[in-house]
Amino acid sequence: MESVYTYVMDIKNFPETGDKVEIEVKNIKSEQDGSVNIAGVNIFQKINNFFFGYIRKQHAYHNRQNMLQLVWNSWIEGGLKNSLHNKVRIEPAMKTKPDTMEHPWNILYREKRVLASYPAIKQPTMLELFDRANGSLLILGEPGSGKTTMLLELCRQAIERAKENLLQPIPVVFNLSSLKPEPKKKPEQAFSDWLVSELRDKYSVPEKIGRPWVDNDALLLLLDGLDEVPNESREVCIHAINAFREGHNVQLGLCSRRQEYRLLVARLKLQQAVIIKPMTERQVNMYLRTVGSQFIAPYKSLAQHIQQLNYIQDESEFLHTPLFLSLLVLAYQNALVSKLEALVMADDYRKHLFDAYIAQMLTHRRVGHYYTREKTLAQLSWLARTMVERRQTIFKIEDVQPGWIPVPERGLNLILGLIGGLIGGLIGGLIGGLIGGLIGGLIFGLSMGLSGVTINEQSRPGDGIKTSKNFLFRGLSEGLLGWINEGLSSITINKQSRPGDVIKTSLNNSLLCGLSVLLIFELIGMLMGKLSTLMIFGLICGLISWLDYGGEFLVKHLVSRWFLYRSGCLPWNINDFLDHCTNCNFLRQVGSGYIFAHRMLMEYFAAMREAKYTKEKV
């Protein structure tokens, strides 16, 4: 017999300000709770712990607490509290579904026994359901039913427990849309490497911290969007997750659209699943009476109209989802009866609903002179299409690189080639004659640009120009760069992540590294009495160091942003535009990135065509 639960997301439990959820770093008192205790040991043990153990454990403790705060600030403050579902309170119902997973008979027996001991009237929290599933839970539901909201609610409760108990793993949210098959790696290793790279790219966690966390099962993996993985890769994704869990004692929660998961042959080896049920007519009526009785009659008319038109079941079920009801209320606040009647009689009621929601949000937020309706929709539509094509859920400003240019731009290649030519010409000029080297470098850069060759299509902060390894002088600076790199790649995780932080950090790191190498060579030259010779070497190594530690990334980013601005795809001040879209309830800020308020809203924007709007430059 299936147990049915009604799950209430109590937003009143949220602190009103971030200060109330600040995770303070306190003195560590005992080793039983994962801390350090230096009391009661002799002086030699104290000295040993101070130099070899205490500092490392203090750093580990700081990083753990900062990571908990970072995930809270990103996904709870930025994601859960600002979701469309939580603009109005809705109570989704869930039922357990054991046959959606693959598991041994003893687990199945234990699961039935546990479920039978709880009466159906009990309302467990997400964390209680997760604990009953022994830390492995699958959440399934229809589009708009609130799957991600429930996953983030589990994240919220798990963070609150983890900050009180150091033995609990760190909850971290990952989106599976960026997971790509790697045939050359074993499935377990490929999934492990993906987790480490996501920690680095999405949370700015250095690999020397992220790798031990993943290898030692220090994280609670909250995986969203299995249905966002391409069809041909979903089976591979499931096999990789199963293989990873076979070799690790890791807690894991995952959510997916129900229909996409049912079509798969492979099954996740988890112990329990919950399926979010459509809201009943009684629940819908109770909700509509709460938010406004004027919606009851149009809603019933729409349901009857859809039934008469013999819509497929998915269309009918969409009317009973929290997303539809949230959009209905937000789109038709204080609307005339005629507008609601137009929704009822629309041939495509989904399109009519989304159009009404977009129009209401733009009117409500009073779109200013800088972002007209046409500009906002055209540029947001381009962003949505590009994110869908790149299988990207979170957009960060630093993501803008040559690969984001809509079509192969000869001008972009030419500019990058000229920049590469200038850099090569400068190095050549320092080595073999300034004028001749610069001219030769410019000619090389021009030919490289005309031939469509770029330095690298995509680079990350800290990546270097691959051809720089061919320079003889690189080896002379490697030793100096070692200790500089240690200082740049700090072992401390920031608890607050803001848009554009990576760009600022790359700028600071590249300048610091390049100037440090230059000054060191000059100092050595002054001591040896060969300032002019070593200054040339210092300029060369400093330039290479600047490129390796963020310079190349910055050049490509700025050139790509300029091209997108000139083509009308995005404004130059991307951050201001994204904040404007967030104020319009189209986007949500999650840490240093932005996500669409709902995946269905992103898909709707992606389906828009640029031809509908005037392409004006901001």
Rosetta blueprint (number, residue, H / E / L):
1 M L
2 E L
3 S L
4 V E
5 Y E
6 T E
7 Y L
8 V L
9 M L
10 D L
11 I H
12 K H
13 N H
14 F L
15 P L
16 E L
17 T L
18 G H
19 D H
20 K H
21 V H
22 E L
23 I L
24 E L
25 V L
26 K L
27 N L
28 I L
29 K L
30 S L
31 E L
32 Q L
33 D L
34 G L
35 S L
36 V L
37 N L
38 I L
39 A L
40 G L
41 V L
42 N L
43 I H
44 F H
45 Q H
46 K H
47 I H
48 N H
49 N H
50 F H
51 F H
52 F H
53 G H
54 Y H
55 I H
56 R H
57 K H
58 Q H
59 H H
60 A H
61 Y H
62 H H
63 N H
64 R H
65 Q H
66 N H
67 M H
68 L H
69 Q H
70 L H
71 V H
72 W H
73 N H
74 S H
75 W H
76 I H
77 E H
78 G H
79 G H
80 L H
81 K L
82 N L
83 S L
84 L H
85 H H
86 N H
87 K H
88 V L
89 R L
90 I L
91 E L
92 P L
93 A E
94 M E
95 K E
96 T E
97 K L
98 P H
99 D H
100 T H
101 M L
102 E L
103 H L
104 P L
105 W H
106 N H
107 I H
108 L H
109 Y H
110 R H
111 E H
112 K H
113 R H
114 V H
115 L H
116 A H
117 S L
118 Y L
119 P L
120 A L
121 I L
122 K L
123 Q L
124 P L
125 T L
126 M H
127 L H
128 E H
129 L H
130 F H
131 D H
132 R H
133 A L
134 N L
135 G L
136 S E
137 L E
138 L E
139 I E
140 L E
141 G E
142 E L
143 P L
144 G L
145 S L
146 G L
147 K H
148 T H
149 T H
150 M H
151 L H
152 L H
153 E H
154 L H
155 C H
156 R H
157 Q H
158 A H
159 I H
160 E H
161 R H
162 A H
163 K L
164 E L
165 N L
166 L L
167 L L
168 Q L
169 P L
170 I E
171 P E
172 V E
173 V E
174 F E
175 N E
176 L H
177 S H
178 S H
179 L L
180 K L
181 P L
182 E L
183 P L
184 K L
185 K L
186 K L
187 P H
188 E H
189 Q H
190 A H
191 F H
192 S H
193 D H
194 W H
195 L H
196 V H
197 S H
198 E H
199 L H
200 R H
201 D H
202 K H
203 Y H
204 S L
205 V L
206 P L
207 E H
208 K H
209 I H
210 G H
211 R H
212 P H
213 W H
214 V H
215 D H
216 N L
217 D L
218 A L
219 L E
220 L E
221 L E
222 L E
223 L E
224 D E
225 G L
226 L H
227 D H
228 E H
229 V L
230 P L
231 N H
232 E H
233 S H
234 R H
235 E H
236 V H
237 C H
238 I H
239 H H
240 A H
241 I H
242 N H
243 A H
244 F H
245 R H
246 E H
247 G H
248 H L
249 N L
250 V L
251 Q E
252 L E
253 G E
254 L E
255 C E
256 S E
257 R E
258 R H
259 Q H
260 E H
261 Y H
262 R H
263 L L
264 L L
265 V L
266 A L
267 R L
268 L L
269 K L
270 L L
271 Q L
272 Q E
273 A E
274 V E
275 I E
276 I E
277 K E
278 P L
279 M L
280 T L
281 E H
282 R H
283 Q H
284 V H
285 N H
286 M H
287 Y H
288 L H
289 R H
290 T H
291 V H
292 G L
293 S H
294 Q H
295 F H
296 I H
297 A H
298 P H
299 Y H
300 K H
301 S H
302 L H
303 A H
304 Q H
305 H H
306 I H
307 Q H
308 Q H
309 L L
310 N L
311 Y L
312 I L
313 Q H
314 D H
315 E H
316 S H
317 E H
318 F H
319 L L
320 H L
321 T L
322 P H
323 L H
324 F H
325 L H
326 S H
327 L H
328 L H
329 V H
330 L H
331 A H
332 Y L
333 Q L
334 N L
335 A L
336 L L
337 V H
338 S H
339 K H
340 L H
341 E H
342 A H
343 L H
344 V H
345 M H
346 A L
347 D L
348 D L
349 Y H
350 R H
351 K H
352 H H
353 L H
354 F H
355 D H
356 A H
357 Y H
358 I H
359 A H
360 Q H
361 M H
362 L H
363 T H
364 H H
365 R L
366 R L
367 V L
368 G L
369 H L
370 Y L
371 Y L
372 T L
373 R H
374 E H
375 K H
376 T H
377 L H
378 A H
379 Q H
380 L H
381 S H
382 W H
383 L H
384 A H
385 R H
386 T H
387 M H
388 V H
389 E H
390 R L
391 R L
392 Q L
393 T L
394 I L
395 F E
396 K L
397 I H
398 E H
399 D H
400 V L
401 Q L
402 P H
403 G H
404 W H
405 I L
406 P L
407 V L
408 P L
409 E L
410 R H
411 G H
412 L H
413 N H
414 L H
415 I H
416 L H
417 G H
418 L H
419 I H
420 G H
421 G H
422 L H
423 I H
424 G H
425 G H
426 L H
427 I H
428 G H
429 G H
430 L H
431 I H
432 G H
433 G L
434 L H
435 I H
436 G H
437 G H
438 L H
439 I H
440 G H
441 G H
442 L H
443 I H
444 F H
445 G H
446 L H
447 S H
448 M H
449 G H
450 L H
451 S L
452 G L
453 V L
454 T L
455 I L
456 N L
457 E L
458 Q L
459 S L
460 R L
461 P L
462 G L
463 D L
464 G L
465 I L
466 K H
467 T H
468 S H
469 K H
470 N H
471 F L
472 L L
473 F L
474 R H
475 G H
476 L H
477 S H
478 E H
479 G H
480 L H
481 L H
482 G H
483 W H
484 I H
485 N H
486 E H
487 G H
488 L H
489 S L
490 S L
491 I L
492 T L
493 I L
494 N L
495 K L
496 Q L
497 S L
498 R L
499 P L
500 G L
501 D H
502 V H
503 I H
504 K H
505 T H
506 S H
507 L H
508 N H
509 N H
510 S H
511 L H
512 L H
513 C H
514 G H
515 L H
516 S H
517 V H
518 L H
519 L H
520 I H
521 F H
522 E H
523 L H
524 I H
525 G H
526 M H
527 L H
528 M H
529 G L
530 K L
531 L H
532 S H
533 T H
534 L H
535 M H
536 I H
537 F H
538 G H
539 L H
540 I H
541 C H
542 G H
543 L H
544 I H
545 S H
546 W H
547 L H
548 D H
549 Y H
550 G H
551 G H
552 E H
553 F H
554 L H
555 V H
556 K H
557 H H
558 L H
559 V H
560 S H
561 R H
562 W H
563 F H
564 L H
565 Y H
566 R H
567 S L
568 G L
569 C L
570 L L
571 P L
572 W L
573 N L
574 I H
575 N H
576 D H
577 F H
578 L H
579 D H
580 H H
581 C H
582 T H
583 N H
584 C L
585 N L
586 F L
587 L E
588 R E
589 Q E
590 V E
591 G L
592 S L
593 G E
594 Y E
595 I E
596 F E
597 A L
598 H L
599 R H
600 M H
601 L H
602 M H
603 E H
604 Y H
605 F H
606 A H
607 A H
608 M L
609 R L
610 E H
611 A H
612 K H
613 Y L
614 T L
615 K L
616 E L
617 K L
618 V L
